[in-house]
Amino acid sequence: MVLLGHHDYGPVSMGDTGELGRGQKTYDFGTVRGRWLRLEGPEDVVALMDAEDSDAGAQGVVAVVRDAGATFLGPIFADLAGVVCTGGTIRSHIGIISREYRIPGLIAMEFTITDASEPADGTLVEMDASGEDGVLRLLTP
């Protein structure tokens, strides 16, 4: 099953994908695609909410956070395509909320690439929960 999240670009035909990282999946959500966006705090969420009037907003976003608490995501959580947290466990706040609200999540995600930097905001990524670990992949058009 491929879920494409809440976005306007519909099914995206992608070429080869490269694994970026692995983490604990919050539930078996299948495969989800969205655009990578690092969010550091409430000010980033407010800016994203302000952008919702411009057809951007949180729809189709795979939010990337460091803090497993990440309560600042509350106002946009239901609109996200997914959430990636580089800390915590599936028992942390963000893991529980992700599972209960059925928003795909990868928690305690560690980058498996050592020679590249984090994707730029807006890069299309895929979250895959079809295996034992959750996998994050970079999509190439």
N, C-alpha and C positions, 0 to 999 in steps of 0.2 A: 504494500500500500504506500503510495506517495501522497503526502499531504503538502500542499503548497502554501499553507498559511494564508493570511489575509493580505492580499496584494492585488494589484491590477495588471501584472505582467503575465498572468496565466501560466500554463505549462511552459517550461523553458527547456528547449533542446540543448543539452550540454554535451561536451566532448569528454575527454579524459578528466578524471578528478584526482586530486592529490590529497592524501591524508595530512591534516594539520595537527590533529590531536585526538586524545581519548579521555573519556571520563565516565563517571557513573551515570547511567541513564535513570531518569526519575520514574519512568514506566516504559512499557513496550509501545512506543508511539509510531513505529515504522520509520519512514523517511520524511523529512521536512526540509524545505528549501526557503531561504530568505536572504535578506541583505544584512551583513555584519555591521553592527554599530556598538562601539564601546561607550558605555554610560558610567560615569564616575560618581554622580550624586544627583540630588534634587534639581539642581540648576540645569543639568542635561535633560532631565525628564520634562521640565517646564518648557525648555526650548523645543523639544520634540512635540509637545502638546500644542505649542503655538504654531508649529509647522503643519499641523493637521488640516489647517485651513487651506494649505497649498498642495493638497493631494499627496503629501508625503506622510508625515506623522508616524505612528508606531505600527501601522499595518504592514505586515511583511517583514518586520525587523526581527533579526536574531540579536537580542540584547546580550552584550558581554559585560559582565561585572566581576569585580574582585572579591567583594564582601558577600559572604553567604547569608547575611541578614538582609541586605538590599531591600529594605522596606520602602525605599524611595520609588521602586518600580510600581507600587500599588495602583496609581492612577492610570497606568497604561498596560498593566499586565494582561488583561483580557484581549488586547489588540495585538500582542506580540505573536510572531510566528514561532518563536522559541526563545529560550534563555540559556546562556552558557555562563557558568560561574567557575572561576579558576581557583576557588577555595571551597572550604566546607565539605559536607558529606550529604548524602541523600536524606539524612535525618535532620539536617539544618533547616532553618526557616524557608529558604528559597526552594530547597528540594521538596519539602512538604507542600508548599503552596503550588509549585509546578505540577506535582502529581494530582493534588485535589482539584485544581482548576483545569486539569488536562491541557496544560501548556507544555509542549515538549521541552525537556531540560537535560543538559549535561552538566553535572556537578563535579567539582574537583578535577576539572579538565586540565590536562597537562599537554603542552605542545610536544609533538613527536618530531618536529622539524627543528634542527639546530642551526641551520645556515640561512634562515629566512626570518624576516620580521613578521609581526602580527599583520593580518590583512588590513588594508585600508578600509575606512568606513565606506559602506555602500557596496563592497565586494560581495558577490553571490556565494553563499556557502550552503552546504548540506549537512544536516544532522541525521545520523543513521543509528537507530536503536534496534536493528534487526539481529545483532549478534549479542554476545555476552557483555561486551563493553559498548558504551556509546562512542561513536566515531564522528569527528568533525572533518569535513572535506571541503577543499576549495573547488569551486566549479569554474570551468573554463568554457566560454561560449564557442 
